[in-house]
Amino acid sequence: MNVSEIMTMEPSYCVPNTDLQEIAAMMVAEDCGEIPVCESGTKKPIGVVTDRDIVCRTVAKGLNPLSLWDYHWVKQVDDEGFIDRLIERMRLK
């Protein structure tokens, strides 16, 4: 099975300075618990914000989750790659 068979082609995303309330609204609109964070202007993925991040790392402390960590751990794969290759890349940190 290829990655393209299970991926979302045009997912909603935010950039590092996106307002926390806007990110939460995206999660509601998309019925999901994770929004990709992309570089401004390039759409290059650099991380994710999860609903858990919003609650545990921000709401409880009054902070914005995008200011709390380094996003450069994200791995990218070709959408025609095989799922097992994707999983292998994800295991390599």
DOPA-914001 format. One record per atom (N, C-alpha, C, CB): x, y, z; residue in three letters. Coordinates in steps of 0.05 Angstrom, whole numbers, plus 5000, padded with zeros to 4 digits. Glycine has a CB too. Example, Ala and Ser with C-alpha at 12.3 -4.5 7.8 and 13.67 -1.06 7.14 Angstrom:
BEGIN
<X=5264	Y=4886	Z=5156	type=ALA>
<X=5246	Y=4910	Z=5156	type=ALA>
<X=5264	Y=4934	Z=5156	type=ALA>
<X=5226	Y=4911	Z=5181	type=ALA>
<X=5257	Y=4955	Z=5142	type=SER>
<X=5273	Y=4979	Z=5143	type=SER>
<X=5258	Y=5001	Z=5157	type=SER>
<X=5282	Y=4988	Z=5114	type=SER>
REM end
This chain:
BEGIN
<X=5017	Y=4976	Z=5000	type=MET>
<X=5000	Y=5000	Z=5000	type=MET>
<X=5018	Y=5025	Z=5000	type=MET>
<X=4981	Y=5000	Z=5025	type=MET>
<X=5011	Y=5045	Z=4984	type=ASN>
<X=5026	Y=5070	Z=4983	type=ASN>
<X=5015	Y=5090	Z=5002	type=ASN>
<X=5025	Y=5081	Z=4954	type=ASN>
<X=5032	Y=5108	Z=5010	type=VAL>
<X=5024	Y=5130	Z=5028	type=VAL>
<X=5001	Y=5146	Z=5016	type=VAL>
<X=5049	Y=5149	Z=5034	type=VAL>
<X=5002	Y=5150	Z=4990	type=SER>
<X=4981	Y=5166	Z=4976	type=SER>
<X=4953	Y=5154	Z=4980	type=SER>
<X=4987	Y=5168	Z=4947	type=SER>
<X=4951	Y=5128	Z=4986	type=GLU>
<X=4925	Y=5115	Z=4989	type=GLU>
<X=4912	Y=5122	Z=5016	type=GLU>
<X=4929	Y=5086	Z=4987	type=GLU>
<X=4928	Y=5132	Z=5035	type=ILE>
<X=4916	Y=5137	Z=5062	type=ILE>
<X=4920	Y=5166	Z=5071	type=ILE>
<X=4929	Y=5119	Z=5082	type=ILE>
<X=4935	Y=5182	Z=5055	type=MET>
<X=4941	Y=5210	Z=5063	type=MET>
<X=4918	Y=5229	Z=5056	type=MET>
<X=4967	Y=5219	Z=5051	type=MET>
<X=4918	Y=5252	Z=5069	type=THR>
<X=4900	Y=5274	Z=5062	type=THR>
<X=4916	Y=5292	Z=5044	type=THR>
<X=4889	Y=5289	Z=5088	type=THR>
<X=4906	Y=5297	Z=5020	type=MET>
<X=4921	Y=5312	Z=5000	type=MET>
<X=4924	Y=5341	Z=5007	type=MET>
<X=4907	Y=5309	Z=4973	type=MET>
<X=4904	Y=5354	Z=5017	type=GLU>
<X=4905	Y=5383	Z=5024	type=GLU>
<X=4896	Y=5387	Z=5053	type=GLU>
<X=4888	Y=5400	Z=5004	type=GLU>
<X=4912	Y=5379	Z=5072	type=PRO>
<X=4903	Y=5382	Z=5100	type=PRO>
<X=4902	Y=5411	Z=5110	type=PRO>
<X=4920	Y=5365	Z=5118	type=PRO>
<X=4886	Y=5416	Z=5129	type=SER>
<X=4887	Y=5442	Z=5143	type=SER>
<X=4914	Y=5443	Z=5157	type=SER>
<X=4863	Y=5447	Z=5163	type=SER>
<X=4925	Y=5467	Z=5160	type=TYR>
<X=4951	Y=5470	Z=5174	type=TYR>
<X=4952	Y=5498	Z=5186	type=TYR>
<X=4975	Y=5465	Z=5154	type=TYR>
<X=4971	Y=5501	Z=5204	type=CYS>
<X=4976	Y=5527	Z=5216	type=CYS>
<X=5006	Y=5534	Z=5212	type=CYS>
<X=4969	Y=5527	Z=5246	type=CYS>
<X=5013	Y=5558	Z=5219	type=VAL>
<X=5041	Y=5567	Z=5218	type=VAL>
<X=5048	Y=5574	Z=5247	type=VAL>
<X=5045	Y=5592	Z=5199	type=VAL>
<X=5074	Y=5576	Z=5253	type=PRO>
<X=5082	Y=5580	Z=5281	type=PRO>
<X=5069	Y=5603	Z=5296	type=PRO>
<X=5111	Y=5584	Z=5282	type=PRO>
<X=5060	Y=5624	Z=5282	type=ASN>
<X=5047	Y=5646	Z=5297	type=ASN>
<X=5017	Y=5646	Z=5296	type=ASN>
<X=5057	Y=5672	Z=5286	type=ASN>
<X=5005	Y=5623	Z=5288	type=THR>
<X=4976	Y=5620	Z=5287	type=THR>
<X=4964	Y=5622	Z=5315	type=THR>
<X=4967	Y=5594	Z=5273	type=THR>
<X=4943	Y=5636	Z=5318	type=ASP>
<X=4929	Y=5639	Z=5344	type=ASP>
<X=4919	Y=5612	Z=5354	type=ASP>
<X=4907	Y=5659	Z=5342	type=ASP>
<X=4922	Y=5607	Z=5379	type=LEU>
<X=4913	Y=5581	Z=5391	type=LEU>
<X=4884	Y=5576	Z=5386	type=LEU>
<X=4920	Y=5581	Z=5420	type=LEU>
<X=4867	Y=5596	Z=5389	type=GLN>
<X=4839	Y=5593	Z=5385	type=GLN>
<X=4833	Y=5585	Z=5356	type=GLN>
<X=4824	Y=5619	Z=5392	type=GLN>
<X=4848	Y=5596	Z=5337	type=GLU>
<X=4844	Y=5588	Z=5309	type=GLU>
<X=4851	Y=5559	Z=5304	type=GLU>
<X=4861	Y=5607	Z=5290	type=GLU>
<X=4873	Y=5550	Z=5317	type=ILE>
<X=4881	Y=5522	Z=5315	type=ILE>
<X=4859	Y=5503	Z=5326	type=ILE>
<X=4908	Y=5517	Z=5329	type=ILE>
<X=4848	Y=5511	Z=5349	type=ALA>
<X=4827	Y=5495	Z=5361	type=ALA>
<X=4802	Y=5494	Z=5343	type=ALA>
<X=4820	Y=5506	Z=5389	type=ALA>
<X=4796	Y=5517	Z=5330	type=ALA>
<X=4773	Y=5518	Z=5312	type=ALA>
<X=4778	Y=5500	Z=5288	type=ALA>
<X=4768	Y=5547	Z=5303	type=ALA>
<X=4802	Y=5499	Z=5278	type=MET>
<X=4809	Y=5481	Z=5256	type=MET>
<X=4804	Y=5452	Z=5264	type=MET>
<X=4838	Y=5484	Z=5247	type=MET>
<X=4811	Y=5444	Z=5288	type=MET>
<X=4807	Y=5417	Z=5298	type=MET>
<X=4777	Y=5411	Z=5299	type=MET>
<X=4819	Y=5413	Z=5326	type=MET>
<X=4761	Y=5430	Z=5307	type=VAL>
<X=4732	Y=5425	Z=5308	type=VAL>
<X=4721	Y=5423	Z=5279	type=VAL>
<X=4718	Y=5449	Z=5322	type=VAL>
<X=4729	Y=5441	Z=5261	type=ALA>
<X=4719	Y=5440	Z=5234	type=ALA>
<X=4727	Y=5414	Z=5219	type=ALA>
<X=4730	Y=5464	Z=5218	type=ALA>
<X=4751	Y=5405	Z=5224	type=GLU>
<X=4761	Y=5381	Z=5211	type=GLU>
<X=4756	Y=5355	Z=5226	type=GLU>
<X=4791	Y=5383	Z=5206	type=GLU>
<X=4744	Y=5358	Z=5250	type=ASP>
<X=4739	Y=5335	Z=5267	type=ASP>
<X=4764	Y=5318	Z=5271	type=ASP>
<X=4716	Y=5317	Z=5255	type=ASP>
<X=4785	Y=5331	Z=5280	type=CYS>
<X=4810	Y=5318	Z=5284	type=CYS>
<X=4823	Y=5328	Z=5310	type=CYS>
<X=4830	Y=5322	Z=5260	type=CYS>
<X=4844	Y=5315	Z=5319	type=GLY>
<X=4858	Y=5322	Z=5344	type=GLY>
<X=4886	Y=5331	Z=5339	type=GLY>
<X=4857	Y=5299	Z=5363	type=GLY>
<X=4894	Y=5336	Z=5314	type=GLU>
<X=4921	Y=5343	Z=5307	type=GLU>
<X=4922	Y=5361	Z=5282	type=GLU>
<X=4939	Y=5318	Z=5303	type=GLU>
<X=4936	Y=5383	Z=5284	type=ILE>
<X=4939	Y=5401	Z=5261	type=ILE>
<X=4969	Y=5404	Z=5255	type=ILE>
<X=4926	Y=5429	Z=5267	type=ILE>
<X=4977	Y=5400	Z=5230	type=PRO>
<X=5005	Y=5403	Z=5222	type=PRO>
<X=5013	Y=5433	Z=5225	type=PRO>
<X=5010	Y=5394	Z=5193	type=PRO>
<X=5038	Y=5437	Z=5233	type=VAL>
<X=5050	Y=5464	Z=5233	type=VAL>
<X=5069	Y=5465	Z=5209	type=VAL>
<X=5065	Y=5469	Z=5261	type=VAL>
<X=5066	Y=5485	Z=5193	type=CYS>
<X=5083	Y=5488	Z=5169	type=CYS>
<X=5098	Y=5515	Z=5170	type=CYS>
<X=5066	Y=5487	Z=5143	type=CYS>
<X=5121	Y=5516	Z=5156	type=GLU>
<X=5136	Y=5541	Z=5154	type=GLU>
<X=5118	Y=5561	Z=5139	type=GLU>
<X=5163	Y=5537	Z=5139	type=GLU>
<X=5119	Y=5586	Z=5148	type=SER>
<X=5104	Y=5607	Z=5135	type=SER>
<X=5113	Y=5609	Z=5106	type=SER>
<X=5108	Y=5634	Z=5150	type=SER>
<X=5094	Y=5609	Z=5087	type=GLY>
<X=5100	Y=5613	Z=5059	type=GLY>
<X=5109	Y=5589	Z=5043	type=GLY>
<X=5120	Y=5634	Z=5057	type=GLY>
<X=5118	Y=5568	Z=5057	type=THR>
<X=5128	Y=5545	Z=5041	type=THR>
<X=5111	Y=5520	Z=5044	type=THR>
<X=5156	Y=5538	Z=5051	type=THR>
<X=5095	Y=5519	Z=5064	type=LYS>
<X=5078	Y=5495	Z=5071	type=LYS>
<X=5095	Y=5471	Z=5077	type=LYS>
<X=5060	Y=5489	Z=5047	type=LYS>
<X=5121	Y=5475	Z=5083	type=LYS>
<X=5138	Y=5453	Z=5091	type=LYS>
<X=5131	Y=5445	Z=5120	type=LYS>
<X=5168	Y=5460	Z=5089	type=LYS>
<X=5123	Y=5420	Z=5125	type=PRO>
<X=5115	Y=5412	Z=5152	type=PRO>
<X=5139	Y=5413	Z=5171	type=PRO>
<X=5103	Y=5384	Z=5152	type=PRO>
<X=5135	Y=5425	Z=5194	type=ILE>
<X=5156	Y=5426	Z=5214	type=ILE>
<X=5147	Y=5415	Z=5241	type=ILE>
<X=5166	Y=5455	Z=5217	type=ILE>
<X=5122	Y=5407	Z=5244	type=GLY>
<X=5113	Y=5396	Z=5269	type=GLY>
<X=5083	Y=5393	Z=5269	type=GLY>
<X=5121	Y=5414	Z=5292	type=GLY>
<X=5072	Y=5388	Z=5292	type=VAL>
<X=5043	Y=5386	Z=5296	type=VAL>
<X=5035	Y=5398	Z=5323	type=VAL>
<X=5034	Y=5356	Z=5294	type=VAL>
<X=5010	Y=5406	Z=5325	type=VAL>
<X=4997	Y=5414	Z=5350	type=VAL>
<X=4974	Y=5394	Z=5354	type=VAL>
<X=4988	Y=5444	Z=5350	type=VAL>
<X=4973	Y=5382	Z=5377	type=THR>
<X=4951	Y=5364	Z=5384	type=THR>
<X=4932	Y=5376	Z=5403	type=THR>
<X=4962	Y=5337	Z=5395	type=THR>
<X=4908	Y=5364	Z=5405	type=ASP>
<X=4889	Y=5374	Z=5425	type=ASP>
<X=4900	Y=5371	Z=5453	type=ASP>
<X=4862	Y=5358	Z=5422	type=ASP>
<X=4916	Y=5350	Z=5457	type=ARG>
<X=4929	Y=5346	Z=5484	type=ARG>
<X=4949	Y=5369	Z=5490	type=ARG>
<X=4943	Y=5319	Z=5485	type=ARG>
<X=4964	Y=5377	Z=5469	type=ASP>
<X=4982	Y=5400	Z=5473	type=ASP>
<X=4967	Y=5424	Z=5482	type=ASP>
<X=4997	Y=5406	Z=5446	type=ASP>
<X=4945	Y=5429	Z=5469	type=ILE>
<X=4929	Y=5453	Z=5476	type=ILE>
<X=4920	Y=5452	Z=5505	type=ILE>
<X=4904	Y=5456	Z=5457	type=ILE>
<X=4910	Y=5429	Z=5513	type=VAL>
<X=4899	Y=5428	Z=5540	type=VAL>
<X=4922	Y=5426	Z=5561	type=VAL>
<X=4881	Y=5403	Z=5543	type=VAL>
<X=4940	Y=5407	Z=5558	type=CYS>
<X=4959	Y=5402	Z=5579	type=CYS>
<X=4983	Y=5422	Z=5580	type=CYS>
<X=4970	Y=5375	Z=5576	type=CYS>
<X=4991	Y=5431	Z=5557	type=ARG>
<X=5015	Y=5448	Z=5556	type=ARG>
<X=5009	Y=5478	Z=5554	type=ARG>
<X=5032	Y=5440	Z=5533	type=ARG>
<X=4984	Y=5484	Z=5549	type=THR>
<X=4978	Y=5513	Z=5545	type=THR>
<X=4954	Y=5523	Z=5562	type=THR>
<X=4972	Y=5518	Z=5516	type=THR>
<X=4931	Y=5512	Z=5558	type=VAL>
<X=4907	Y=5522	Z=5572	type=VAL>
<X=4912	Y=5522	Z=5602	type=VAL>
<X=4882	Y=5506	Z=5565	type=VAL>
<X=4923	Y=5500	Z=5611	type=ALA>
<X=4928	Y=5498	Z=5640	type=ALA>
<X=4949	Y=5518	Z=5650	type=ALA>
<X=4938	Y=5469	Z=5646	type=ALA>
<X=4966	Y=5528	Z=5631	type=LYS>
<X=4987	Y=5546	Z=5639	type=LYS>
<X=4984	Y=5574	Z=5626	type=LYS>
<X=5014	Y=5535	Z=5630	type=LYS>
<X=4964	Y=5578	Z=5610	type=GLY>
<X=4959	Y=5604	Z=5597	type=GLY>
<X=4980	Y=5610	Z=5575	type=GLY>
<X=4960	Y=5625	Z=5617	type=GLY>
<X=4990	Y=5589	Z=5561	type=LEU>
<X=5011	Y=5593	Z=5541	type=LEU>
<X=5002	Y=5585	Z=5513	type=LEU>
<X=5036	Y=5577	Z=5548	type=LEU>
<X=5017	Y=5592	Z=5492	type=ASN>
<X=5012	Y=5584	Z=5465	type=ASN>
<X=5030	Y=5560	Z=5459	type=ASN>
<X=5017	Y=5607	Z=5445	type=ASN>
<X=5019	Y=5537	Z=5450	type=PRO>
<X=5035	Y=5513	Z=5445	type=PRO>
<X=5057	Y=5517	Z=5424	type=PRO>
<X=5018	Y=5490	Z=5437	type=PRO>
<X=5053	Y=5535	Z=5405	type=LEU>
<X=5073	Y=5538	Z=5384	type=LEU>
<X=5099	Y=5551	Z=5394	type=LEU>
<X=5061	Y=5555	Z=5362	type=LEU>
<X=5098	Y=5562	Z=5418	type=SER>
<X=5122	Y=5575	Z=5429	type=SER>
<X=5138	Y=5556	Z=5447	type=SER>
<X=5115	Y=5600	Z=5444	type=SER>
<X=5129	Y=5531	Z=5449	type=LEU>
<X=5141	Y=5513	Z=5470	type=LEU>
<X=5161	Y=5493	Z=5460	type=LEU>
<X=5119	Y=5499	Z=5483	type=LEU>
<X=5164	Y=5488	Z=5435	type=TRP>
<X=5183	Y=5467	Z=5426	type=TRP>
<X=5194	Y=5472	Z=5399	type=TRP>
<X=5169	Y=5441	Z=5427	type=TRP>
<X=5215	Y=5457	Z=5392	type=ASP>
<X=5228	Y=5458	Z=5366	type=ASP>
<X=5214	Y=5439	Z=5347	type=ASP>
<X=5258	Y=5451	Z=5369	type=ASP>
<X=5207	Y=5448	Z=5324	type=TYR>
<X=5192	Y=5432	Z=5305	type=TYR>
<X=5208	Y=5416	Z=5285	type=TYR>
<X=5173	Y=5449	Z=5290	type=TYR>
<X=5234	Y=5418	Z=5285	type=HIS>
<X=5251	Y=5407	Z=5264	type=HIS>
<X=5255	Y=5377	Z=5264	type=HIS>
<X=5277	Y=5420	Z=5265	type=HIS>
<X=5239	Y=5362	Z=5279	type=TRP>
<X=5241	Y=5333	Z=5280	type=TRP>
<X=5223	Y=5320	Z=5259	type=TRP>
<X=5233	Y=5323	Z=5308	type=TRP>
<X=5207	Y=5335	Z=5245	type=VAL>
<X=5188	Y=5324	Z=5225	type=VAL>
<X=5203	Y=5310	Z=5203	type=VAL>
<X=5170	Y=5345	Z=5214	type=VAL>
<X=5193	Y=5286	Z=5195	type=LYS>
<X=5204	Y=5271	Z=5172	type=LYS>
<X=5184	Y=5272	Z=5150	type=LYS>
<X=5210	Y=5241	Z=5181	type=LYS>
<X=5193	Y=5274	Z=5125	type=GLN>
<X=5176	Y=5274	Z=5102	type=GLN>
<X=5182	Y=5250	Z=5085	type=GLN>
<X=5179	Y=5300	Z=5085	type=GLN>
<X=5161	Y=5240	Z=5071	type=VAL>
<X=5164	Y=5218	Z=5052	type=VAL>
<X=5149	Y=5224	Z=5027	type=VAL>
<X=5154	Y=5191	Z=5065	type=VAL>
<X=5156	Y=5212	Z=5005	type=ASP>
<X=5143	Y=5214	Z=4980	type=ASP>
<X=5115	Y=5201	Z=4982	type=ASP>
<X=5159	Y=5202	Z=4957	type=ASP>
<X=5095	Y=5213	Z=4971	type=ASP>
<X=5068	Y=5202	Z=4973	type=ASP>
<X=5065	Y=5176	Z=4957	type=ASP>
<X=5048	Y=5221	Z=4963	type=ASP>
<X=5084	Y=5169	Z=4940	type=GLU>
<X=5083	Y=5143	Z=4926	type=GLU>
<X=5099	Y=5122	Z=4940	type=GLU>
<X=5093	Y=5147	Z=4897	type=GLU>
<X=5111	Y=5129	Z=4963	type=GLY>
<X=5126	Y=5110	Z=4978	type=GLY>
<X=5108	Y=5090	Z=4992	type=GLY>
<X=5143	Y=5124	Z=4999	type=GLY>
<X=5120	Y=5068	Z=5001	type=PHE>
<X=5104	Y=5047	Z=5014	type=PHE>
<X=5101	Y=5053	Z=5044	type=PHE>
<X=5118	Y=5020	Z=5010	type=PHE>
<X=5079	Y=5044	Z=5055	type=ILE>
<X=5073	Y=5049	Z=5083	type=ILE>
<X=5095	Y=5038	Z=5101	type=ILE>
<X=5047	Y=5036	Z=5091	type=ILE>
<X=5106	Y=5015	Z=5095	type=ASP>
<X=5127	Y=5004	Z=5113	type=ASP>
<X=5151	Y=5021	Z=5113	type=ASP>
<X=5134	Y=4975	Z=5103	type=ASP>
<X=5157	Y=5035	Z=5091	type=ARG>
<X=5180	Y=5054	Z=5090	type=ARG>
<X=5174	Y=5078	Z=5107	type=ARG>
<X=5185	Y=5062	Z=5060	type=ARG>
<X=5149	Y=5088	Z=5106	type=LEU>
<X=5141	Y=5110	Z=5123	type=LEU>
<X=5145	Y=5103	Z=5153	type=LEU>
<X=5112	Y=5118	Z=5117	type=LEU>
<X=5135	Y=5080	Z=5160	type=ILE>
<X=5137	Y=5071	Z=5188	type=ILE>
<X=5167	Y=5069	Z=5196	type=ILE>
<X=5123	Y=5044	Z=5192	type=ILE>
<X=5183	Y=5059	Z=5179	type=GLU>
<X=5212	Y=5057	Z=5184	type=GLU>
<X=5224	Y=5084	Z=5189	type=GLU>
<X=5226	Y=5043	Z=5161	type=GLU>
<X=5217	Y=5104	Z=5172	type=ARG>
<X=5227	Y=5131	Z=5176	type=ARG>
<X=5218	Y=5144	Z=5202	type=ARG>
<X=5219	Y=5149	Z=5152	type=ARG>
<X=5193	Y=5138	Z=5209	type=MET>
<X=5182	Y=5149	Z=5234	type=MET>
<X=5196	Y=5138	Z=5258	type=MET>
<X=5152	Y=5143	Z=5235	type=MET>
<X=5205	Y=5114	Z=5257	type=ARG>
<X=5220	Y=5102	Z=5279	type=ARG>
<X=5247	Y=5114	Z=5283	type=ARG>
<X=5222	Y=5072	Z=5276	type=ARG>
<X=5259	Y=5124	Z=5262	type=LEU>
<X=5285	Y=5137	Z=5263	type=LEU>
<X=5282	Y=5166	Z=5272	type=LEU>
<X=5300	Y=5135	Z=5236	type=LEU>
<X=5293	Y=5173	Z=5294	type=LYS>
<X=5289	Y=5200	Z=5304	type=LYS>
<X=5313	Y=5217	Z=5300	type=LYS>
<X=5282	Y=5200	Z=5333	type=LYS>
REM end
